[in-house]
């Protein structure tokens, strides 16, 4: 039955026709290249019983959406000093189809106290989140990621060189920009035929590019060590005679805003003196002379040693010990 006859029959018999649409919901994130099909159905009564007519099937191919985000993975500024430092970013394909992204690192961000030089950009090949020299793949120009699947994220390392002459507390930002290889532009910009399976590629809300800053803060940390002595002679005075007890005070001040590892303070027992057993202290707390009991050890032959460990800028430590003049 053609369309005109169908209409006439419906009018003549005053029968209600029901139209049913079978279009699936278009959920955000449908993969590029997917085919969305729907067919309409009409049912009616013409006096000879129920009849059903299907429309033609309409097919829509989902276009590729171009979207990306870049985020810094360093929750706080990276402590830096002259030499090589690494900033960590995550690049995520927010589109609905496979896409590669060109990466550009800009070390000259407005407001920097100093600018670094970018050595290279690398991809976290082994997925451990830490830059491994000689393992993680260095991108070469143009510095472009492999195709990332929809919603796929990769960790990217920007390796920079901090120049000499920076000052403690100086801050520098480095920007990482990711741009879709297919193209960028204002949302809705269309690249005809450039998408999956020859469909269009359409720029999404991010403009198909995204940038984030990673931060470096210079922590030039050193230790100032000073030594002082006080004397108590056998007569209650401050003379240096045989039998005088000399108390040495070693003061270590950590200067700067960074941290240091494995700080150990040592001193020898002066000639013509004898170490006073049990006199070693750290910040007024007694330490044993034996090795391995605590942070300290002492003997006439080896002198004194206090293992303080990791220290931070602004910390201060006092080590004291006594000797007797022979």
C-alpha positions as CSV (number, residue, x, y, z in Angstrom):
1,X,0.0,0.0,0.0
2,X,1.5,3.4,-1.0
3,X,1.4,6.4,1.3
4,X,-1.6,8.1,-0.4
5,X,-3.7,4.9,-0.1
6,X,-2.7,4.6,3.5
7,X,-3.8,8.1,4.3
8,X,-7.1,7.6,2.5
9,X,-7.8,4.3,4.2
10,X,-7.1,5.8,7.6
11,X,-9.5,8.7,6.9
12,X,-12.2,6.5,5.5
13,X,-12.3,4.1,8.3
14,X,-11.7,6.7,11.1
15,X,-9.1,4.5,12.6
16,X,-6.5,5.8,15.0
17,X,-2.9,5.2,13.8
18,X,-0.2,4.9,16.4
19,X,3.4,6.1,15.5
20,X,6.2,4.5,17.5
21,X,9.8,5.8,17.4
22,X,12.7,3.5,18.3
23,X,15.5,6.1,18.5
24,X,18.1,5.3,21.2
25,X,19.2,8.0,23.7
26,X,22.3,10.0,22.6
27,X,24.5,9.7,25.7
28,X,27.5,11.9,25.9
29,X,30.6,9.9,25.2
30,X,29.2,7.7,22.4
31,X,32.3,6.5,20.5
32,X,33.1,8.4,17.3
33,X,32.1,6.4,14.2
34,X,29.2,4.7,16.0
35,X,26.0,4.4,13.9
36,X,22.8,5.5,15.5
37,X,19.8,4.1,13.5
38,X,16.0,4.5,14.0
39,X,12.9,3.4,12.2
40,X,9.3,4.6,12.7
41,X,6.4,2.2,12.8
42,X,2.7,3.0,12.2
43,X,-0.1,0.5,13.1
44,X,-3.7,0.9,12.1
45,X,-7.0,-0.9,11.4
46,X,-8.6,-0.8,7.9
47,X,-11.5,-3.1,8.5
48,X,-9.6,-6.1,7.4
49,X,-7.6,-6.4,10.6
50,X,-4.5,-4.7,12.1
51,X,-1.8,-3.5,9.7
52,X,1.8,-2.3,10.3
53,X,3.9,-0.1,8.2
54,X,7.6,0.7,8.8
55,X,9.3,3.9,7.6
56,X,12.7,4.0,6.0
57,X,15.7,3.6,8.5
58,X,17.6,6.8,9.2
59,X,21.3,6.3,10.1
60,X,23.4,8.9,11.8
61,X,27.2,8.4,12.2
62,X,28.6,10.0,15.4
63,X,31.3,12.6,14.6
64,X,34.6,12.8,16.5
65,X,34.6,15.3,19.4
66,X,38.0,17.0,20.0
67,X,38.6,17.7,23.7
68,X,41.6,17.5,26.0
69,X,42.6,18.5,29.5
70,X,46.1,19.0,31.0
71,X,46.7,18.9,34.8
72,X,49.8,19.2,36.9
73,X,50.4,16.1,39.0
74,X,52.7,18.0,41.5
75,X,50.5,18.9,44.4
76,X,53.0,21.4,45.7
77,X,55.8,23.3,43.9
78,X,58.8,21.0,43.2
79,X,61.8,21.8,45.4
80,X,64.6,22.9,43.0
81,X,68.2,23.8,42.8
82,X,70.5,24.5,39.9
83,X,70.6,21.5,37.5
84,X,68.0,19.1,36.2
85,X,64.5,19.0,37.6
86,X,61.3,17.2,36.5
87,X,57.7,18.4,36.4
88,X,54.9,15.9,36.1
89,X,51.6,16.4,34.2
90,X,48.6,14.3,33.1
91,X,47.2,14.7,29.6
92,X,43.7,13.2,29.1
93,X,41.8,12.8,25.8
94,X,38.3,14.0,26.7
95,X,37.0,13.4,23.2
96,X,35.1,10.3,22.0
97,X,37.6,9.0,19.5
98,X,41.4,8.3,19.2
99,X,43.5,11.4,19.0
100,X,47.1,12.5,19.2
101,X,48.2,15.7,20.9
102,X,51.1,18.0,20.2
103,X,52.9,19.1,23.4
104,X,54.6,22.4,23.9
105,X,56.5,23.4,27.1
106,X,56.8,27.1,27.8
107,X,59.3,28.0,30.5
108,X,58.9,31.8,30.1
109,X,55.7,32.3,32.2
110,X,54.8,35.9,33.2
111,X,55.8,36.6,36.8
112,X,58.6,34.0,37.1
113,X,61.5,34.9,39.4
114,X,63.7,33.0,36.9
115,X,63.2,31.0,33.7
116,X,64.4,27.5,33.1
117,X,65.3,25.9,29.9
118,X,63.3,22.9,28.7
119,X,65.6,19.9,28.0
120,X,63.0,17.4,26.8
121,X,59.4,16.1,27.1
122,X,58.9,12.4,28.0
123,X,56.1,9.9,28.4
124,X,55.8,7.7,31.4
125,X,56.5,4.4,29.5
126,X,56.5,2.0,32.5
127,X,53.5,3.7,34.2
128,X,55.2,4.2,37.6
129,X,54.6,7.9,37.7
130,X,58.3,8.7,38.2
131,X,60.7,9.8,35.5
132,X,63.2,7.1,34.8
133,X,66.1,8.3,32.6
134,X,66.8,5.9,29.8
135,X,63.5,4.1,30.3
136,X,60.7,6.7,29.6
137,X,60.4,7.6,26.0
138,X,61.7,11.1,25.0
139,X,59.5,12.7,22.4
140,X,61.2,14.3,19.5
141,X,60.0,17.1,17.3
142,X,57.3,17.6,16.8
143,X,56.7,16.4,20.3
144,X,53.4,14.5,19.8
145,X,51.8,11.8,21.9
146,X,50.7,8.5,20.4
147,X,47.0,8.3,19.6
148,X,45.1,8.3,22.9
149,X,41.8,6.4,23.1
150,X,38.7,8.2,24.3
151,X,39.1,9.0,28.0
152,X,42.7,7.7,28.0
153,X,45.2,9.6,30.2
154,X,49.0,9.5,30.1
155,X,51.6,10.9,32.4
156,X,54.0,13.4,30.8
157,X,57.3,14.6,32.2
158,X,58.8,18.0,31.4
159,X,62.5,17.9,32.1
160,X,64.0,21.4,32.7
161,X,67.4,22.9,33.6
162,X,67.4,25.3,36.5
163,X,70.1,28.0,35.9
164,X,72.9,28.9,38.3
165,X,72.5,32.1,40.2
166,X,69.0,31.5,41.5
167,X,68.1,32.6,45.0
168,X,66.5,30.7,47.8
169,X,62.8,30.9,47.6
170,X,62.6,31.9,43.9
171,X,59.6,30.5,42.1
172,X,59.3,29.6,38.4
173,X,56.3,28.2,36.5
174,X,56.5,26.0,33.3
175,X,53.4,25.7,31.1
176,X,52.6,22.5,29.3
177,X,50.2,23.0,26.3
178,X,48.4,20.1,24.6
179,X,46.7,20.6,21.2
180,X,44.7,18.1,19.2
181,X,46.7,17.1,16.0
182,X,43.5,17.2,14.0
183,X,43.0,20.8,14.8
184,X,41.9,23.4,17.5
185,X,39.5,26.3,17.5
186,X,36.4,27.7,19.1
187,X,33.8,25.1,20.2
188,X,31.9,23.9,17.2
189,X,34.6,24.4,14.7
190,X,34.3,21.5,12.2
191,X,37.0,19.7,10.3
192,X,35.1,18.0,7.5
193,X,36.1,14.4,6.9
194,X,38.9,14.5,9.4
195,X,37.2,12.3,12.1
196,X,36.9,8.6,12.6
197,X,35.9,6.6,9.5
198,X,35.8,9.7,7.4
199,X,33.3,11.5,9.6
200,X,33.7,15.1,10.7
201,X,35.8,16.1,13.7
202,X,34.2,18.8,15.8
203,X,36.0,21.0,18.5
204,X,34.5,20.6,21.9
205,X,34.2,22.9,24.9
206,X,38.0,22.9,25.7
207,X,38.8,24.3,22.2
208,X,40.7,21.0,21.6
209,X,43.6,22.5,23.5
210,X,44.5,22.8,27.2
211,X,47.4,24.0,29.3
212,X,48.5,23.8,32.9
213,X,51.4,25.1,34.9
214,X,53.9,23.2,37.0
215,X,55.8,25.1,39.6
216,X,59.4,25.1,40.9
217,X,60.6,26.7,44.1
218,X,64.3,27.1,44.8
219,X,65.5,25.5,48.1
220,X,69.2,26.3,48.4
221,X,69.8,24.7,51.8
222,X,73.1,24.7,53.6
223,X,74.3,24.1,57.2
224,X,76.2,26.6,59.3
225,X,78.3,24.9,61.9
226,X,79.9,26.8,64.8
227,X,81.9,25.6,67.8
228,X,82.3,27.1,71.2
229,X,84.0,26.0,74.5
230,X,83.5,26.7,78.1
231,X,86.0,25.8,80.9
232,X,85.7,24.8,84.5
233,X,88.9,24.3,86.3
234,X,89.4,22.3,89.6
235,X,89.2,25.5,91.6
236,X,85.9,26.7,90.2
237,X,87.4,29.1,87.8
238,X,87.8,29.2,84.1
239,X,91.5,28.4,83.8
240,X,92.9,25.8,81.5
241,X,95.0,23.7,83.8
242,X,95.3,19.9,84.1
243,X,92.0,18.6,85.4
244,X,90.0,21.4,83.8
245,X,86.7,20.2,82.2
246,X,86.2,21.7,78.7
247,X,82.6,21.6,77.4
248,X,82.4,21.9,73.7
249,X,79.1,23.1,72.0
250,X,78.6,22.4,68.3
251,X,75.7,24.4,66.8
252,X,74.3,23.4,63.4
253,X,71.9,25.8,61.8
254,X,70.1,24.7,58.6
255,X,69.9,27.8,56.3
256,X,67.4,27.9,53.4
257,X,63.9,26.8,52.6
258,X,64.6,23.2,51.4
259,X,65.7,20.0,53.2
260,X,68.9,18.0,53.5
261,X,69.5,14.4,54.2
262,X,72.0,12.5,56.3
263,X,73.2,15.3,58.5
264,X,76.0,13.9,60.7
265,X,78.0,16.1,63.2
266,X,81.4,14.8,64.1
267,X,84.3,16.1,66.2
268,X,87.6,14.6,67.3
269,X,88.8,14.5,70.9
270,X,91.7,17.0,71.2
271,X,95.2,15.8,71.9
272,X,96.2,16.0,75.6
273,X,92.6,15.6,76.7
274,X,90.3,12.7,77.7
275,X,86.7,12.3,76.8
276,X,84.3,12.3,79.7
277,X,82.2,9.2,79.4
278,X,78.4,9.8,79.1
279,X,78.7,13.5,78.5
280,X,77.4,13.5,74.9
281,X,74.1,15.3,74.4
282,X,71.8,16.4,71.5
283,X,69.7,19.5,72.3
284,X,70.2,18.8,76.0
285,X,69.1,15.2,75.8
286,X,71.8,12.6,76.8
287,X,73.1,10.2,74.2
288,X,74.9,6.9,74.8
289,X,78.5,6.5,73.9
290,X,77.9,3.1,72.3
291,X,77.3,2.7,68.5
292,X,73.7,1.7,67.4
293,X,71.9,2.6,70.6
294,X,70.8,6.0,69.5
295,X,72.0,8.9,67.2
296,X,75.3,9.3,69.1
297,X,78.5,7.5,69.7
298,X,81.8,8.6,71.4
299,X,85.2,7.4,72.4
300,X,88.7,8.8,72.8
301,X,89.9,7.1,69.7
302,X,87.0,7.8,67.3
303,X,85.8,11.1,68.8
304,X,82.1,12.0,68.8
305,X,79.5,11.5,66.1
306,X,75.8,12.4,66.1
307,X,73.6,11.2,63.2
308,X,70.7,13.7,62.9
309,X,69.3,12.6,59.6
310,X,66.9,14.6,57.4
311,X,66.7,18.3,58.4
312,X,64.7,21.3,57.1
313,X,65.5,24.9,56.6
314,X,65.2,26.8,59.8
315,X,66.2,23.8,62.0
316,X,68.9,24.2,64.6
317,X,70.7,21.5,66.6
318,X,73.1,21.7,69.6
319,X,75.6,18.9,70.3
320,X,77.7,19.0,73.5
321,X,80.4,16.9,75.0
322,X,83.1,17.2,77.7
323,X,86.8,16.5,77.9
324,X,89.2,16.7,80.7
325,X,92.6,18.3,80.2
326,X,95.3,15.7,81.0
